[in-house]
Amino acid sequence: MIDAHIADGDLVIAERTTKAKDGDIVIAEIDGEWTMKYLRQKAGRVWLEPANKKYKPIYPTSSFSIGAVVIGVIVTGK
């Protein structure tokens, strides 16, 4: 989550919920794997967008669920 200014070792504060809006950073299960990414929604389609230009968006092929929405970050400086 480099471009979201969340670095390795930082602590993420998340609120458990199954609902989120476009642009929220979510912790989600997509095709059996858990990840933290930006939620994107457009014209009824949902995908996850990494906050790192080195990676491509992730589109669900079999399953998708939101577990939490990130509401804060504690920077540890590690």
LINNOR-V847656 format. One record per residue. PSI is psi in radians with two decimals (* if undefined). Layout:
PSI  PSI
//
This chain:
0.66  -0.83  -0.16  0.10  0.61  1.95  2.85  2.23  -0.32  2.69  2.28  2.31  2.15  2.54  2.15  2.22  2.80  0.04  2.45  2.86  2.82  2.26  -0.25  2.60  2.14  2.73  2.04  2.69  2.16  2.04  0.74  0.01  2.42  2.47  2.88  2.07  3.00  2.36  2.30  2.39  2.31  2.26  0.75  0.02  2.48  2.43  2.94  2.35  2.11  2.64  0.83  2.06  -0.22  -0.29  2.67  2.76  2.69  2.14  2.24  2.46  -0.48  -0.60  2.65  2.28  2.54  2.32  -0.51  2.81  2.31  2.22  -0.11  2.87  2.36  2.00  2.16  -0.33  0.26  *
//
